[in-house]
Amino acid sequence: MLRLGSLALLAMVALPLARSMAAVPKGSFLERQLQESSLRMDTALEHVEASAAGAEASPAHTASAQARRPGEFVTMLLAMVPLLIFIGTSTWVYLKHKEMTNAGIKVKVGMKSAGCCCLFCIGFGSPLSLCFPIDEDVKDEAA
């Protein structure tokens, strides 16, 4: 019963997809995307049929699914690096500001604060340095 339902689902999806592929120029970006989508749908359908039959997915299907995205984990880690840098610099700015104010040092927005904020644009700073400045106000000490 499940096999009949999955075949009906495949027919419902595959027919419009085949019609849309006939209207797409050969070698275009859209044609490649439609072919990849069709391949993913076929793989998913085979996996559903295999699990319905009580069998595990074949190693060939698992290997082909993993081969399509070889660096997914590495890409995810690299995408998290700027977030970790932002969290680290924001924490450092807040703690440095708190340390200076607890020590009784007057603070102002100066070169360090502005530089830290500008470095945020390239992924190495924090805009919190404008809210929690980290430069000493030396004018009050001179007076």
MIRO-548353 format. One line per field, with one value per atom (N, C-alpha, C): x, y, z; residue in three letters; atom name; residue number from 0; chain. Coordinates in Angstrom, 1 decimal, padded with zeros to 4 digits, always signed. Each point is the difference from the previous one (the first is absolute). Layout:
BEGIN
x = [X  ...]
y = [Y  ...]
z = [Z  ...]
residuo = [ALA  ...]
atomo = [CA  ...]
num = [NUM  ...]
cadena = [A  ...]
//
This chain:
BEGIN
x = [+000.8  -000.8  +000.9  +001.0  +000.9  +000.8  +000.3  +000.8  -000.9  -001.3  -000.9  -000.2  +000.0  -000.2  +001.3  +001.2  +001.2  +000.1  -000.4  +000.1  -001.0  -001.2  -000.9  +000.5  +000.7  +000.7  +001.0  +000.8  +001.1  -000.6  -001.1  -000.7  -000.5  -000.6  -000.6  +001.1  +001.2  +001.1  +000.8  +000.2  +000.9  -000.6  -001.3  -000.6  +000.1  -000.4  +000.2  +001.5  +000.9  +001.4  +000.5  -000.5  +000.5  -000.5  -001.3  -000.5  +000.8  +000.3  +000.8  +001.4  +000.6  +001.3  +000.0  -001.1  -000.1  +000.0  -000.4  -000.1  +001.3  +000.9  +001.2  +001.1  +000.8  +001.0  +001.1  +000.6  +001.0  +001.3  +000.6  +001.2  -000.2  -001.2  -000.2  +000.1  +000.1  +000.1  -001.3  -001.1  -001.3  -000.1  +000.6  -000.1  +000.9  +001.2  +000.8  -000.7  -000.6  -000.7  -001.2  -000.7  -001.1  +000.5  +001.1  +000.6  +000.4  +000.7  +000.5  -001.2  -001.1  -001.2  -000.6  -000.1  -000.5  +000.8  +001.3  +000.9  -000.2  -000.1  -000.3  -001.3  -001.0  -001.3  +000.0  +000.7  +000.1  +000.7  +001.1  +000.7  -000.8  -000.8  -000.9  -001.1  -000.5  -001.1  +000.6  +001.2  +000.6  +000.2  +000.4  +000.3  -001.3  -001.1  -001.3  -000.5  +000.2  -000.4  +000.8  +001.3  +000.9  -000.4  -000.3  -000.4  -001.4  -000.8  -001.4  +000.1  +001.0  +000.2  +000.7  +000.5  +000.7  +001.5  +000.5  +001.4  +000.7  +001.2  +000.8  +000.3  +000.3  +000.4  +001.3  +000.1  +001.2  +001.2  +001.2  +001.2  +000.3  -000.4  +000.2  -000.8  -001.2  -000.9  +000.6  +000.4  +000.6  +001.3  +000.8  +001.3  -000.3  -001.0  -000.3  -000.5  -000.8  -000.6  +001.1  +001.0  +001.1  +001.0  +000.1  +000.9  -000.5  -001.3  -000.5  +000.4  +000.2  +000.3  +001.3  +001.2  +001.2  +000.4  -000.1  +000.6  -001.1  -001.1  -001.1  +000.4  +000.7  +000.4  +001.0  +001.0  +001.0  -000.5  -001.0  -000.6  -000.8  -000.7  -000.7  +001.0  +001.1  +001.0  +000.6  +000.3  +000.5  -001.0  -001.2  -001.1  -000.1  +000.3  -000.1  +001.2  +001.1  +001.2  -000.3  -000.7  -000.3  -000.9  -000.9  -000.9  +000.8  +000.9  +000.8  +000.9  +000.6  +000.8  -000.8  -001.2  -000.9  -000.4  -000.3  -000.3  +001.2  +001.2  +001.2  +000.4  -000.1  +000.4  -001.1  -001.2  -001.1  +000.2  +000.3  +000.3  +001.2  +001.1  +001.2  -000.3  -000.7  -000.3  -000.9  -001.0  -000.8  +000.8  +000.8  +000.8  +001.1  +000.6  +001.0  -000.7  -001.1  -000.7  -000.4  -000.5  -000.5  +001.3  +001.1  +001.2  +000.5  -000.1  +000.5  -000.9  -001.3  -001.0  +000.1  +000.2  +000.1  +001.3  +001.0  +001.2  +000.0  -001.1  -000.2  +000.6  +000.3  +000.6  -001.2  +000.1  -001.0  +000.3  -001.1  +000.2  -000.7  +000.5  -000.6  +000.1  -000.7  +000.1  +001.2  +001.0  +001.3  +000.4  +001.3  +000.5  -000.2  +000.2  -000.1  -001.5  -000.9  -001.4  -000.5  +000.5  -000.4  +000.6  +001.3  +000.7  -000.7  -000.4  -000.7  -001.3  -000.7  -001.3  +000.3  +001.0  +000.3  +000.5  +000.7  +000.4  -001.2  -001.1  -001.2  -000.5  +000.3  -000.4  +000.7  +001.2  +000.7  +000.0  -000.7  -000.2  +000.9  +000.7  +000.9  -000.2  -001.1  -000.2  -001.4  -000.5  -001.3  -000.5  -001.3  -000.5  -000.4  +000.1  -000.2  +001.0  +001.1  +001.0  -000.5  -001.0  -000.6  -000.9  -000.7  -000.8  +000.8  +001.1  +000.8  +001.5  +000.3  +001.3  +001.1  +001.2  +001.1  +001.2  -000.2  +001.2  -000.1  +001.2  +000.1  -000.2  -000.7  -000.2  +001.1  +001.1  +001.2  -000.1  -001.0  -000.2  -000.4  -000.8  -000.4  +001.2  +001.0  +001.2  +000.9  +000.1  +000.9  -000.5  -001.3  -000.5  +000.0]
y = [-001.2  +001.2  +001.3  +000.0  +001.1  +000.2  -001.1  +000.1  +000.6  -000.4  +000.6  +001.5  +000.4  +001.4  +000.8  -000.6  +000.7  +000.1  -001.0  +000.1  +001.0  +000.1  +001.1  +001.4  +000.1  +001.3  +000.3  -001.0  +000.3  +000.4  -000.6  +000.3  +001.4  +000.4  +001.3  +001.1  -000.3  +001.0  -000.1  -001.2  -000.1  +000.5  -000.2  +000.5  +001.5  +000.8  +001.5  +000.3  -000.7  +000.3  -000.3  -001.1  -000.4  +001.0  +000.5  +001.0  +001.3  +000.4  +001.3  -000.2  -001.2  -000.2  +000.1  -000.4  +000.1  +001.4  +001.0  +001.4  +000.7  -000.6  +000.7  -000.2  +001.1  -000.2  -000.9  -000.8  -000.9  +000.7  -000.6  +000.6  +001.2  +000.4  +001.2  -000.3  +001.1  -000.2  -000.7  +000.4  -000.5  -001.5  -000.4  -001.5  -000.8  +000.6  -000.7  -000.1  +001.1  -000.1  -001.0  +000.0  -001.0  -001.4  -000.3  -001.3  -000.4  +000.9  -000.3  -000.2  +000.8  -000.2  -001.4  -000.3  -001.3  -001.2  +000.2  -001.1  -000.1  +001.1  +000.0  -000.7  +000.3  -000.5  -001.5  -000.5  -001.4  -000.7  +000.6  -000.6  -000.1  +001.0  +000.0  -001.0  -000.1  -001.0  -001.4  -000.3  -001.3  -000.3  +001.0  -000.2  -000.3  +000.7  -000.3  -001.4  -000.4  -001.3  -001.1  +000.2  -000.9  -000.1  +001.1  -000.1  -000.6  +000.2  -000.6  -001.5  -000.5  -001.4  -000.6  +000.8  -000.5  -000.2  +000.5  -000.1  +001.3  +000.0  +001.2  +000.6  +001.3  +000.6  -000.6  -000.2  -000.6  +000.9  -000.5  +000.8  +000.9  -000.4  +000.8  +001.3  -000.1  +001.2  +000.9  -000.6  +000.8  +000.7  -000.7  +000.6  +001.1  -000.2  +001.0  +001.3  -000.2  +001.1  +000.8  -000.7  +000.6  +000.7  -000.6  +000.5  +001.4  +000.2  +001.3  +001.1  -000.2  +001.1  -000.4  +000.1  -000.5  +000.9  +001.3  +000.9  +000.7  -000.6  +000.6  +000.3  -000.9  +000.2  +001.1  +000.0  +001.0  +001.4  +000.0  +001.3  +000.6  -000.9  +000.4  +000.5  -000.6  +000.4  +001.4  +000.1  +001.3  +001.1  -000.3  +001.0  +000.5  -000.8  +000.3  +000.8  +000.1  +000.7  +001.5  +000.7  +001.4  +000.2  -000.9  +000.1  -000.2  -000.9  -000.2  +001.2  +000.6  +001.1  +001.2  +000.2  +001.0  -000.1  -001.3  -000.2  +000.3  -000.5  +000.2  +001.5  +000.8  +001.4  +000.8  -000.4  +000.7  -000.2  -001.2  -000.4  +000.8  +000.0  +000.7  +001.5  +000.6  +001.5  +000.3  -000.9  +000.3  -000.2  -001.0  -000.2  +001.0  +000.5  +001.0  +001.3  +000.4  +001.2  -000.1  -001.1  -000.2  +000.1  -000.6  +000.1  +001.4  +000.8  +001.4  +000.8  -000.2  +000.9  -000.4  -001.3  -000.4  +000.5  +000.2  +000.5  +001.6  +000.6  +001.4  +000.8  -000.7  +000.7  +000.5  +001.3  +000.5  -000.5  -000.4  -000.5  +000.8  -000.1  +000.8  -000.8  +000.4  -000.7  +000.6  -000.8  +000.5  -000.9  +000.0  -000.8  -001.5  -000.5  -001.4  -000.4  +000.7  -000.3  +000.1  +001.1  +000.1  -001.0  -000.4  -001.0  -001.4  -000.3  -001.2  -000.1  +001.1  +000.1  -000.2  +000.7  -000.1  -001.4  -000.7  -001.4  -000.9  +000.4  -000.8  -000.2  +001.0  -000.1  -001.1  -000.4  -001.1  -001.3  +000.1  -001.3  -000.1  +001.0  -000.2  +001.0  +000.6  +000.9  -000.1  +001.1  +000.0  +001.5  +000.2  +001.3  +000.4  -000.9  +000.3  +000.9  +000.2  +000.9  +001.5  +000.3  +001.3  +000.2  -001.1  +000.0  -000.1  -000.7  -000.2  +000.4  +001.3  +000.4  -000.5  -000.2  -000.6  +000.9  +001.3  +001.0  +000.8  +000.3  +000.8  +001.5  +000.7  +001.4  +000.8  +000.3  +000.6  +001.5  +000.6  +001.5  +000.2  -000.8  +000.2  -000.2  -000.9  -000.2  +001.2  +000.6  +001.1  +001.3  +000.1  +001.2  +000.0]
z = [+000.0  +000.0  +000.0  +000.8  +000.1  -001.3  -000.6  -001.3  -001.1  +000.0  -001.0  +000.3  +001.2  +000.4  -000.4  +000.2  -000.3  -001.5  -000.8  -001.4  -000.6  +000.7  -000.4  +000.3  +001.1  +000.3  -001.0  -000.4  -001.0  -001.3  -000.4  -001.3  +000.1  +001.1  +000.2  -000.1  +000.5  +000.0  -001.3  -000.5  -001.1  -001.3  -000.2  -001.3  -000.2  +001.0  -000.2  -000.1  +000.7  -000.1  -001.4  -000.6  -001.3  -001.1  +000.2  -000.9  +000.1  +001.3  +000.1  -000.5  +000.0  -000.5  -001.5  -000.7  -001.4  -000.5  +000.8  -000.4  +000.3  +000.7  +000.4  -001.0  -000.4  -001.0  +000.5  -000.9  +000.4  +000.5  +001.1  +000.6  +000.8  +000.3  +000.8  +001.5  +000.8  +001.4  +000.6  -000.6  +000.5  -000.3  -001.2  -000.3  +001.0  +000.3  +001.0  +001.4  +000.4  +001.3  +000.0  -001.1  -000.1  +000.0  -000.7  +000.0  +001.4  +000.7  +001.4  +000.9  -000.2  +000.8  -000.3  -001.2  -000.4  +000.6  +000.0  +000.6  +001.5  +000.7  +001.4  +000.3  -000.8  +000.2  -000.2  -001.1  -000.2  +001.1  +000.5  +001.1  +001.3  +000.2  +001.2  -000.1  -001.2  -000.3  +000.2  -000.5  +000.2  +001.4  +000.8  +001.4  +000.7  -000.3  +000.6  -000.4  -001.2  -000.4  +000.7  +000.2  +000.6  +001.5  +000.7  +001.4  +000.2  -001.0  +000.1  -000.2  -000.8  -000.2  +001.2  +000.9  +001.2  -000.2  -001.2  -000.2  +000.2  +000.3  +000.2  -001.4  +000.0  -001.3  -000.5  -001.2  -000.5  +000.2  +000.2  +000.2  -001.2  -001.2  -001.2  +000.1  +000.5  +000.1  +001.1  +001.1  +001.1  -000.4  -000.8  -000.4  -001.0  -000.9  -001.0  +000.7  +001.0  +000.7  +000.7  +000.6  +000.7  -001.0  -001.2  -001.0  -000.6  +000.1  -000.5  +000.8  +001.3  +000.9  +000.8  -000.7  +000.7  +001.1  -000.1  +001.0  +000.9  +000.2  +000.7  +001.4  +000.7  +001.4  +000.1  -000.9  +000.0  -000.3  -000.9  -000.3  +001.2  +000.7  +001.2  +001.0  +000.2  +001.0  -000.4  -001.3  -000.4  +000.1  -000.2  +000.1  +001.5  +000.9  +001.4  +000.6  -000.7  +000.4  +000.3  -001.0  +000.3  +001.2  +000.2  +001.2  +001.3  +000.0  +001.2  +000.2  -001.0  +000.1  +000.6  -000.5  +000.4  +001.5  +000.4  +001.4  +000.9  -000.4  +000.7  +000.2  -001.1  +000.0  +000.8  -000.1  +000.8  +001.5  +000.3  +001.4  +000.5  -000.8  +000.4  +000.2  -000.9  +000.1  +001.2  +000.3  +001.2  +001.3  +000.0  +001.2  +000.2  -001.0  +000.0  +000.5  -000.6  +000.5  +001.4  +000.4  +001.4  +001.0  -000.4  +000.8  +000.1  -001.0  +000.0  +000.9  -000.2  +000.8  +001.5  +000.3  +001.4  +000.6  -000.8  +000.6  +000.1  -000.4  +000.1  -001.2  -001.0  -001.2  -000.9  -000.4  -000.9  -001.4  -000.7  -001.3  -001.0  -001.3  -001.1  -001.2  -001.1  -001.3  -000.6  -000.3  -000.6  -001.1  -000.2  -001.1  +000.1  +001.3  +000.2  -000.3  +000.6  -000.2  -001.4  -000.7  -001.4  -000.9  +000.3  -000.7  +000.1  +001.3  +000.2  -000.7  -000.1  -000.7  -001.5  -000.5  -001.5  -000.4  +000.9  -000.3  +000.0  +000.6  -000.1  -001.5  -000.8  -001.4  -000.8  +000.5  -000.7  +000.9  +001.1  +000.7  +001.2  +000.5  +001.0  +001.2  +000.1  +001.1  +000.6  +000.7  +000.5  +000.1  -000.4  +000.1  +001.4  +000.9  +001.4  +000.6  -000.7  +000.5  +000.0  -000.8  +000.0  +001.2  +000.5  +001.2  +001.3  -000.1  +001.1  -000.4  +000.0  -000.5  +000.9  -000.7  +000.7  +000.0  -000.3  +000.0  +001.3  +000.6  +001.1  -000.4  +000.9  -000.3  +000.7  -000.7  +000.6  +000.3  -000.6  +000.2  +001.5  +000.6  +001.4  +000.9  -000.3  +000.8  +000.0  -001.2  -000.2  +000.7  +000.2  +000.6  +001.5]
residuo = [MET  MET  MET  LEU  LEU  LEU  ARG  ARG  ARG  LEU  LEU  LEU  GLY  GLY  GLY  SER  SER  SER  LEU  LEU  LEU  ALA  ALA  ALA  LEU  LEU  LEU  LEU  LEU  LEU  ALA  ALA  ALA  MET  MET  MET  VAL  VAL  VAL  ALA  ALA  ALA  LEU  LEU  LEU  PRO  PRO  PRO  LEU  LEU  LEU  ALA  ALA  ALA  ARG  ARG  ARG  SER  SER  SER  MET  MET  MET  ALA  ALA  ALA  ALA  ALA  ALA  VAL  VAL  VAL  PRO  PRO  PRO  LYS  LYS  LYS  GLY  GLY  GLY  SER  SER  SER  PHE  PHE  PHE  LEU  LEU  LEU  GLU  GLU  GLU  ARG  ARG  ARG  GLN  GLN  GLN  LEU  LEU  LEU  GLN  GLN  GLN  GLU  GLU  GLU  SER  SER  SER  SER  SER  SER  LEU  LEU  LEU  ARG  ARG  ARG  MET  MET  MET  ASP  ASP  ASP  THR  THR  THR  ALA  ALA  ALA  LEU  LEU  LEU  GLU  GLU  GLU  HIS  HIS  HIS  VAL  VAL  VAL  GLU  GLU  GLU  ALA  ALA  ALA  SER  SER  SER  ALA  ALA  ALA  ALA  ALA  ALA  GLY  GLY  GLY  ALA  ALA  ALA  GLU  GLU  GLU  ALA  ALA  ALA  SER  SER  SER  PRO  PRO  PRO  ALA  ALA  ALA  HIS  HIS  HIS  THR  THR  THR  ALA  ALA  ALA  SER  SER  SER  ALA  ALA  ALA  GLN  GLN  GLN  ALA  ALA  ALA  ARG  ARG  ARG  ARG  ARG  ARG  PRO  PRO  PRO  GLY  GLY  GLY  GLU  GLU  GLU  PHE  PHE  PHE  VAL  VAL  VAL  THR  THR  THR  MET  MET  MET  LEU  LEU  LEU  LEU  LEU  LEU  ALA  ALA  ALA  MET  MET  MET  VAL  VAL  VAL  PRO  PRO  PRO  LEU  LEU  LEU  LEU  LEU  LEU  ILE  ILE  ILE  PHE  PHE  PHE  ILE  ILE  ILE  GLY  GLY  GLY  THR  THR  THR  SER  SER  SER  THR  THR  THR  TRP  TRP  TRP  VAL  VAL  VAL  TYR  TYR  TYR  LEU  LEU  LEU  LYS  LYS  LYS  HIS  HIS  HIS  LYS  LYS  LYS  GLU  GLU  GLU  MET  MET  MET  THR  THR  THR  ASN  ASN  ASN  ALA  ALA  ALA  GLY  GLY  GLY  ILE  ILE  ILE  LYS  LYS  LYS  VAL  VAL  VAL  LYS  LYS  LYS  VAL  VAL  VAL  GLY  GLY  GLY  MET  MET  MET  LYS  LYS  LYS  SER  SER  SER  ALA  ALA  ALA  GLY  GLY  GLY  CYS  CYS  CYS  CYS  CYS  CYS  CYS  CYS  CYS  LEU  LEU  LEU  PHE  PHE  PHE  CYS  CYS  CYS  ILE  ILE  ILE  GLY  GLY  GLY  PHE  PHE  PHE  GLY  GLY  GLY  SER  SER  SER  PRO  PRO  PRO  LEU  LEU  LEU  SER  SER  SER  LEU  LEU  LEU  CYS  CYS  CYS  PHE  PHE  PHE  PRO  PRO  PRO  ILE  ILE  ILE  ASP  ASP  ASP  GLU  GLU  GLU  ASP  ASP  ASP  VAL  VAL  VAL  LYS  LYS  LYS  ASP  ASP  ASP  GLU  GLU  GLU  ALA  ALA  ALA  ALA  ALA  ALA]
atomo = [N  CA  C  N  CA  C  N  CA  C  N  CA  C  N  CA  C  N  CA  C  N  CA  C  N  CA  C  N  CA  C  N  CA  C  N  CA  C  N  CA  C  N  CA  C  N  CA  C  N  CA  C  N  CA  C  N  CA  C  N  CA  C  N  CA  C  N  CA  C  N  CA  C  N  CA  C  N  CA  C  N  CA  C  N  CA  C  N  CA  C  N  CA  C  N  CA  C  N  CA  C  N  CA  C  N  CA  C  N  CA  C  N  CA  C  N  CA  C  N  CA  C  N  CA  C  N  CA  C  N  CA  C  N  CA  C  N  CA  C  N  CA  C  N  CA  C  N  CA  C  N  CA  C  N  CA  C  N  CA  C  N  CA  C  N  CA  C  N  CA  C  N  CA  C  N  CA  C  N  CA  C  N  CA  C  N  CA  C  N  CA  C  N  CA  C  N  CA  C  N  CA  C  N  CA  C  N  CA  C  N  CA  C  N  CA  C  N  CA  C  N  CA  C  N  CA  C  N  CA  C  N  CA  C  N  CA  C  N  CA  C  N  CA  C  N  CA  C  N  CA  C  N  CA  C  N  CA  C  N  CA  C  N  CA  C  N  CA  C  N  CA  C  N  CA  C  N  CA  C  N  CA  C  N  CA  C  N  CA  C  N  CA  C  N  CA  C  N  CA  C  N  CA  C  N  CA  C  N  CA  C  N  CA  C  N  CA  C  N  CA  C  N  CA  C  N  CA  C  N  CA  C  N  CA  C  N  CA  C  N  CA  C  N  CA  C  N  CA  C  N  CA  C  N  CA  C  N  CA  C  N  CA  C  N  CA  C  N  CA  C  N  CA  C  N  CA  C  N  CA  C  N  CA  C  N  CA  C  N  CA  C  N  CA  C  N  CA  C  N  CA  C  N  CA  C  N  CA  C  N  CA  C  N  CA  C  N  CA  C  N  CA  C  N  CA  C  N  CA  C  N  CA  C  N  CA  C  N  CA  C  N  CA  C  N  CA  C  N  CA  C  N  CA  C  N  CA  C  N  CA  C  N  CA  C  N  CA  C  N  CA  C  N  CA  C  N  CA  C  N  CA  C  N  CA  C  N  CA  C  N  CA  C  N  CA  C  N  CA  C]
num = [0  0  0  1  1  1  2  2  2  3  3  3  4  4  4  5  5  5  6  6  6  7  7  7  8  8  8  9  9  9  10  10  10  11  11  11  12  12  12  13  13  13  14  14  14  15  15  15  16  16  16  17  17  17  18  18  18  19  19  19  20  20  20  21  21  21  22  22  22  23  23  23  24  24  24  25  25  25  26  26  26  27  27  27  28  28  28  29  29  29  30  30  30  31  31  31  32  32  32  33  33  33  34  34  34  35  35  35  36  36  36  37  37  37  38  38  38  39  39  39  40  40  40  41  41  41  42  42  42  43  43  43  44  44  44  45  45  45  46  46  46  47  47  47  48  48  48  49  49  49  50  50  50  51  51  51  52  52  52  53  53  53  54  54  54  55  55  55  56  56  56  57  57  57  58  58  58  59  59  59  60  60  60  61  61  61  62  62  62  63  63  63  64  64  64  65  65  65  66  66  66  67  67  67  68  68  68  69  69  69  70  70  70  71  71  71  72  72  72  73  73  73  74  74  74  75  75  75  76  76  76  77  77  77  78  78  78  79  79  79  80  80  80  81  81  81  82  82  82  83  83  83  84  84  84  85  85  85  86  86  86  87  87  87  88  88  88  89  89  89  90  90  90  91  91  91  92  92  92  93  93  93  94  94  94  95  95  95  96  96  96  97  97  97  98  98  98  99  99  99  100  100  100  101  101  101  102  102  102  103  103  103  104  104  104  105  105  105  106  106  106  107  107  107  108  108  108  109  109  109  110  110  110  111  111  111  112  112  112  113  113  113  114  114  114  115  115  115  116  116  116  117  117  117  118  118  118  119  119  119  120  120  120  121  121  121  122  122  122  123  123  123  124  124  124  125  125  125  126  126  126  127  127  127  128  128  128  129  129  129  130  130  130  131  131  131  132  132  132  133  133  133  134  134  134  135  135  135  136  136  136  137  137  137  138  138  138  139  139  139  140  140  140  141  141  141  142  142  142]
cadena = [A  A  A  A  A  A  A  A  A  A  A  A  A  A  A  A  A  A  A  A  A  A  A  A  A  A  A  A  A  A  A  A  A  A  A  A  A  A  A  A  A  A  A  A  A  A  A  A  A  A  A  A  A  A  A  A  A  A  A  A  A  A  A  A  A  A  A  A  A  A  A  A  A  A  A  A  A  A  A  A  A  A  A  A  A  A  A  A  A  A  A  A  A  A  A  A  A  A  A  A  A  A  A  A  A  A  A  A  A  A  A  A  A  A  A  A  A  A  A  A  A  A  A  A  A  A  A  A  A  A  A  A  A  A  A  A  A  A  A  A  A  A  A  A  A  A  A  A  A  A  A  A  A  A  A  A  A  A  A  A  A  A  A  A  A  A  A  A  A  A  A  A  A  A  A  A  A  A  A  A  A  A  A  A  A  A  A  A  A  A  A  A  A  A  A  A  A  A  A  A  A  A  A  A  A  A  A  A  A  A  A  A  A  A  A  A  A  A  A  A  A  A  A  A  A  A  A  A  A  A  A  A  A  A  A  A  A  A  A  A  A  A  A  A  A  A  A  A  A  A  A  A  A  A  A  A  A  A  A  A  A  A  A  A  A  A  A  A  A  A  A  A  A  A  A  A  A  A  A  A  A  A  A  A  A  A  A  A  A  A  A  A  A  A  A  A  A  A  A  A  A  A  A  A  A  A  A  A  A  A  A  A  A  A  A  A  A  A  A  A  A  A  A  A  A  A  A  A  A  A  A  A  A  A  A  A  A  A  A  A  A  A  A  A  A  A  A  A  A  A  A  A  A  A  A  A  A  A  A  A  A  A  A  A  A  A  A  A  A  A  A  A  A  A  A  A  A  A  A  A  A  A  A  A  A  A  A  A  A  A  A  A  A  A  A  A  A  A  A  A  A  A  A  A  A  A  A  A  A  A  A  A  A  A  A  A  A  A  A  A  A  A  A  A  A  A  A  A  A]
//
